[in-house]
C-alpha cells in the first residue's frame, strides 16, 4: 500500500514520495508534505530554470539557487519563471 501525504501543492491527500528526494531538513519537509505529482511538477520547473538561466548544477552557486527556488516552490508561495520565459 502506498503512503499518502496532505500535499502542500495539490491541497489534497495524494500519493507520497518513496524517499526524501533531497538531503537535510528541506528534503524531510518535502518527503512529509509533497506528493509524487507535485514533485514531478517541480522537476519540470527546475529543468526550465536550469535551461533559462543556463545553470550548471555542479556549481555551488547554481545548487544554492535551485535549493532556494525549491523551497519557494513548495513552501514559500511559488517560484517564478524568468521574465523573458515564453512557455511553448
ChimeraX attribute file (.defattr): number of C-alpha atoms within 10 A of each C-alpha:
attribute: neighborCount
match mode: 1-to-1
recipient: residues
	/A:1	3
	/A:2	8
	/A:3	11
	/A:4	17
	/A:5	18
	/A:6	16
	/A:7	23
	/A:8	16
	/A:9	18
	/A:10	12
	/A:11	11
	/A:12	12
	/A:13	15
	/A:14	19
	/A:15	17
	/A:16	22
	/A:17	21
	/A:18	11
	/A:19	11
	/A:20	16
	/A:21	13
	/A:22	13
	/A:23	8
	/A:24	9
	/A:25	10
	/A:26	18
	/A:27	14
	/A:28	15
	/A:29	15
	/A:30	24
	/A:31	21
	/A:32	18
	/A:33	20
	/A:34	27
	/A:35	27
	/A:36	17
	/A:37	16
	/A:38	22
	/A:39	20
	/A:40	11
	/A:41	13
	/A:42	17
	/A:43	13
	/A:44	12
	/A:45	18
	/A:46	19
	/A:47	12
	/A:48	16
	/A:49	20
	/A:50	16
	/A:51	11
	/A:52	13
	/A:53	13
	/A:54	10
	/A:55	16
	/A:56	12
	/A:57	13
	/A:58	8
	/A:59	9
	/A:60	10
	/A:61	12
	/A:62	16
	/A:63	14
	/A:64	12
	/A:65	14
	/A:66	18
	/A:67	15
	/A:68	14
	/A:69	20
	/A:70	21
	/A:71	17
	/A:72	14
	/A:73	19
	/A:74	21
	/A:75	17
	/A:76	11
	/A:77	10
	/A:78	13
	/A:79	19
	/A:80	12
	/A:81	15
	/A:82	11
	/A:83	6
	/A:84	7
	/A:85	12
	/A:86	7
	/A:87	6
	/A:88	3
